[in-house]
Amino acid sequence: MTARFDELRSLDLFGGLTDQQVSELVAGSSEVGLRPGLELFREGEHADFWWVLLDGVVDLIRQAGGEETVVARMDVPGRWAGGFRAWDDQGVYLATGRAATTGRMLRLPADVLRERMNAWFPFGGHLIEGLYRTARSIEATARQRQSLITLGTLAAGLAHEINNPAAAAVRAVDALEDVCETLLGSVSRLAGHQVSARQFSALDMLRQEVTGPAVAADALTQADLEDALAEWLTRHGVGREWMIAPSLAAAGADTGWCERAAAILDGPALEPGLEWVASTLSAAMLLAEMKESTGRISALVAAVKSYTQMDRASLQRIDVTDGLESTLVMLGHQLGDGVTVVRDYGPGVPPVEAHAGELNQVWTNLIGNAVEAMDGKGTLRLSTRAGQNDIVIEVADTGCGMPPDVAARAFEPFFTTKDAATSTGLGLDIARRIITERHGGTIDIDSRPGHTVLRVQIPVRASKL
């Protein structure tokens, strides 16, 4: 036991664990001796064990076209495989592990690994679970298509799609940490100034007046309001106006609102009181941003699972304009100042029965393609209208258009004119399948120089869901 502890302790894989944690792994594991040709685990079987190489060489083998292919080799101590049922009850080995030389492997049951992950770093366990489920979905696509090129393209596109909302969530978390510290500090200072319960209650009621969605203002008007608030704060001896004024302005508070706050809190209590209000407003905005970002990531993962038919997203009646609008928000960084968005949403467009996450991926692809076709400058028009038994959604752009030979092949599997690094993720072939096979609709292209339209028709009550 001591020898195995010392061996694991020396591996970089376990470098971040304490001695106690390494000891717990040793206690729950067993050692398996290797001999050439010994099959340790088999592709497609439940990954009930986590395997860590101690010494020797193990080949990872896949079946391709009836032939065995060595896709990877475990030849460095600390390399690991399997254990996926620690994060997914349906987790399977992605390859067969077969010993190529003599040596030793550490074998740890997946349920033990799950218990240790949950106890030591549950957040990391959730991340690995999400990554594995995404990888399993991509793997299913690769098996269906029998093409590693397709797998690589889809993975690159998915990573590109997830990057923006993930980065936004990380930024929001970092900012929220600072805001929470400021909020708690302001409460402590209010208590130090012996603010009464009646005063605090009145301030909170005043705060609630500006917690609703503020009327959107242009940048110049917003800047003028911030300047006016900052000047008022300075004149009344309130410090940190550079932090307080923008939050109050974003929520729609003005100097009149500040005067009412001053009437509630007199003297030195005014600064921590306004700081508390500003912090709560900032926290609410950051939480909304995190909700949008993490919701987008969940929708992306759900759409990939639906495409690979690993599971089925629940049906719901949705307003397609909601999906179009949320997609515009998430692709805002691509629109820039050069793209003018025109919304032509027709009256009386009924909700449809649909898988919302999948449709959002279609809108992401169509809008992303339109923006790229315009090279960041032009007009993007989104239209919806009601038909007799269906609705029509159009995404139009003023780009250079598609040559006839490209338009003719646009919906072919694997056909693309872009590399994976610049793709928005889903190709038109997958978008077509989502619309036709999953929603019983149609999608077509009408393209000429200066005017390209992608037209989608979806039954109000789809017949192929």
N, C-alpha and C positions, 0 to 999 in steps of 0.2 A: 504494500500500500504506500509506504514511504517513498519507494523508488518511483512508483507511478506518479505520485504527487510531485516529486522533483522534476520528473520528465515533463509533465504538463506545465509546471510553473515556468519552465524554460522556453515554452513556445510563445511566439508573438501573439497567437490567437487568443491566449488567456492573459495577456499582459495587463488588461484593465481590471482583472478580478482580484479580490482580496484572497489571502491564504484560506480563509474560512470558506469562501465560495468555491475555490479550486478543490478543497477537501470534500465539499458536498458533491461536486461532479464526480470525483473519484469514487465516493461511496456508492453512487447510483449507477456506476458504469461497470463494464466488464472488458476484458482484453481478448481479442481474437487473433490467433496466429495465422499467418499467411503462408501459402505454398503456391507455386505457379499453377494457374488454371482454376484455383478455388473461386467459386462464384459467391460473392458476399450479398448482393442484392440484385434484383431483376427489374428492368424497365417496365413501367406500368403497374407494378405491384404497390400496395400501400407502403408509404415511407414511414414505417413504424420505428425506425432506429436512426439515430444521428451517428455518422461514422467519421472519426478523425484519424488521420494517418499518423502513426508514431514512427515507423520506419518501413522501408521497402517501396514498392511501386504497385499501383493499382490502375488498370486501364478502365476508362469509362466508354462503354460501347453502345451504339445505337443500331437498330435495325433499319435499313434503308433499301427498298427495292429487293427485299429478300436476302440482302447481304449485310454482314456485320461491318461496321465502320467505327474505328476508334476516334471519338470526337474530342477526347481530352485525356490527360494523364495526371494522376495524383502521384507526385514523386518528391514532394517536399514535406517534411513533417509539419503538421498543423493544417494541411489541406483537409477540407471536410466535404461531406456529401450527405444528402438525405435529411431525415428528421422533419420533413415538411408537415407531418400530421401534428406537429407541435403548434402549428398555426392554422391548419386547414384539415378538417376531418377527411376530406377527399384527396389530400395530398398524396402523390405517388412519386416513385423514383423516375427521374427523367432519363436515366440511362442505366445500363447494367454495369455493376462494378465487379471486375474480375482481376484477381491477383496476377501480376506478371512476374513477381519475384517472391522470395521469402520475406517475411517482415511481420509487423504487428499493427493492428487497428484497435482504437478505442471505440466501443459500442455503447451508446447511451439511449435508453428508450425515449421515444418522442414525448410520452406523457411526463417523464421526469424533466426533460428539457423545457416543456411548457410550464411546469411548476416553477422551475428555477427562473425562467424569463419573467414570469408574472411577479415573482418575489423581488427580483433584483432590478429590473428596469422595464416595467410594464409598457411605458410609452414606446420603447424600442421594439417590444414584442408586437404592438399594434402596427408599427411601421413595417416590420418584416412580414406580418400577415397580409397587409395590403400589397406589398411588393410581390409576395409569392402568388397571391390571387391574380394579380395583373399578369405576372409571368405565366401562370397556368393558362389564362385566357389566350395570351399570345401564342403559347405552345400549341393550344388546340387549333388555332388558326393555321399555324405552320403545318400541323398534321393534315388538316383538311386540304390545304393548298399544295402540300408536298413541295414547298419551295422555301428555302432558307432566305432567299432574296426578299420574298414577300414579308417574312417574319422581321427581317432587319428594317425594312421600310416602315412597317407598322409600328415597331418599337421606337424608332427614331421620331416618327410623327407624334406618337403618344407622349414621349418625353418632352417634345417641343410644346405640346398643348398644355401639359401639366406644369411646366416650368413657371409660366407667368402667374397663375393663381397661387402656386406654392410659394413663390418669392414674395407675392403680396401678403400672404398670410404670415410669413416670417417677419416681414417689415412691420406689420400691424402688431404682432406679439411683442417685438422689441419696443415699439412706441408705447404699447399698453403698459408695459412694466414701469416705464418712467411716469406715465400718467397716474398709475395707482399709487406710486410713492408720493407724488405731489398731492393727490387726493387725501391720503392718510395724514400727511403732514399738515394740510390745511385744517382738517378736523381737529387735530391736536392743538393747533394754534387757536382755533375758535374756542375750544374748551378752556384754554389758558386765559382767554379774555372774558371768561365767565358769561358767554352768550346764553341767554335764557332759552328754555324750551319753546316759549312763544315766539321769540325772535327766529329761532332756527326753523320752526314750522312755517312761519311767514316767508322766510327765504326759500324754503323748499317749494312752497306754492308758487312763488315767483319764478323759480327755476322751471317748474312744469309748464309754464306758459311758453317757453322757448325750446322744449324738447321735441316738439313735433317737427315734421319736415318743413324746412324754410322754403320760401319762394326763391327759385333760382335767380341769381343776379349775375349780370355780366361782370367781368373781371375788374373793370374800372370802378363800377359802383361798389363792389365788394371792397376794393382797396380804399376807397373814400370812407366807407363805413368803419373799416379797421383804423384808419388814421383818426377819425373823429372819436372813436372809443379810446384809442391810446392817449389822445390829448386830454380827454375827460379824466382818465385814470391818473395821468401825471398831475393834472391840476388838483386832484383830490388826494394826492400823496400815496397812491397805490403803486407799489413796485411790481416788477415782472409783467409790465404791460405788454411786452413783446410776446408773452405766452397767453395772457388772458384775453387780449383784444381779438386775435384771430378766431379763437373758439367761440366767443360771444357773437362775433359778426357772422360766422358760418351758421349759427343757430337762429339768426335773425334779430338778436337783441340790439337795441340802439341806446343812445344816451338817455332818453326818457326812461327806459327800463332801468338803467344804472342809477338814475336819480331815485327811483322807487326803492332800489336796493339800499342806497345810502340812507334813506329814511328809516329803514329797518335796522341797519347796523351802523352805529355811530363810531367815529374815531378809529382807533387802530384795528377794530374787528372787521372793518370793511374789506381790507386787502385779503385776509384768509377766507372771508365769506365769498368774495368774487372768484378767488382762486379755486375754492371748492366747487362752485357752479361750473366754471370753465373746465375743470378736470372731469366732472361727471359728463358733460357734453362731449368732451373729447373721447372718453371711454366708450360712450354709446356709439359714436361714429366709427371707432376702431373695431368694436365688436361687430357692427354691421358689415364692415369690410371683411373681417375674418369669416363671417357666416357666408358671405357671397363667394369668397375664394375657396373655402373648404367644400362648400356645396358644389362648386364647379368641378373640383377634383373628383368628388364622389360621382357626379354625373358622367364624367369621362370614363371612370372605371366601370360603371354600370353599363355604359354603351358598348364598351369592348366586350364585356361578358355576354351581352345580348347578341352581339354580332357573331361570336363564336358559339352561341347557343348553349353556353355553360348553364345559364339559368334564364328565366324570363322576367323582364321588368313588369311590374304591375300596370295594368291599364288604368287610365284615368281620362276624364274629360278635361281637355285643356284649351286655352285660348292661344292660338299660335303666335299672336302678337307678343305675348309674354316671353316666349322663347326667342323671338327675333330681337326683342329689346335687351334681354339678358346677354345674348350673343354679342350685340353691339357694345355692351359694357365691357365684356371680357376681351374684345378685339379692339378696344379703344386705342391701345398703343400702336396698332397698325394703321388706324384711320388717319391720325395726325391732323394737321391744319389744312392739308391740301385736298382732303376728301370731304365733299358736301353730301350729307345724308338726307335724302328726301323720303319721308314716310307718306305712303298713299294707302292707308288702311281704310278699306271700304266699310260702309255702315252695314249692320245686320249680319256680320260674319259669325256663324254659330261656332260653338266649341266642337271639337272632334274627339273621338276616342282614339288615343294614341299612346305610345311609349315616349314620354316627354324627353327623356335623356337621349334617346336615339335621334329624335327630330332635331334636338339642339346640335347634335354633331353634324347633321346635314346642313343646318344653317351656318354653322361654323365653317364648313368646307366651302359652301357656295359664296358666302360673304368674303372669306379669305381669298378665294380665287379671283373674285371681282376686284378687290383692292389691289392684288398683285398685277392683274391685267392692266390696271390704270397707272401702275408704277407710282402709286401714292398720290395721284392728282387726277381729279375728275368728280363725277357725280354718281353716287350709289343710290339707287332707288329701290325701296322695298314696298311691294304692293300686296294687298290681300283683297279678295272679293268672294262673294258667295255665289255658288252655282245652284243648280236644281237639287242635286243630292250630294254635292261636294263643295270644297273650297279650293281656291286657286291662290297660290303664293308665287310671286315673281321676284327674282333678284336680278336687277339690271345694272349694267355699268357702261361707262362711256370710254372704255379702253379700246385697244387696237382691233379687238375681235379675234375670232379663231379662223384660221385657214380652213377651207372645206374638208381637206383630208384629216385635219385634227378633229374638227367637229364630228366627223363621221365615226371616229374611233374613240371619242371621249369616254364612252361608257364601257369600253372593253376592259376586261380584267387585266390588271398590271400595267395598263397603258398610262403613261404620264409624260409630261414635257418638263417636269421639275425634278430636282434631286431631293432626297429625303430631308436634307438639312434645311430646305426652305419650304417644305410642304406643311400644310396645316394639319396633317394627320390622315384623315380619311380621304381616299380617292373617290372620283365620281362613280366608279364601279360599285363601291361599298354604299355610297349615298343612294344609288339606284336600287340596290338590293333592299335597303332599309325602307325606301318608299314603296317599291313594288311588292316585295315578298312579305314584308312585315306590316304594311299598312294598306295594301291593296290599291295603291295609287299609281300615278305615272309621273315621269320627269322627262323633259326634253329641252333642247337647245335651239335658240334662234339667234344666230350670230352674223353680224356684218360689221365692218369698220365703224367705230364710234358708237355702236349699240349692240350689246350682247345681253340676252335674257335667258336665264334658267327658270323654267316654268314647272312648278310642282302642283299636281292635283291630288287631293286626299279626300276620300269619301267621309262624309260626316259620321257614318257608322260603317267602319271598314269591314270588308268581308273576309280578309285574309289575316286576321290577327290571331 
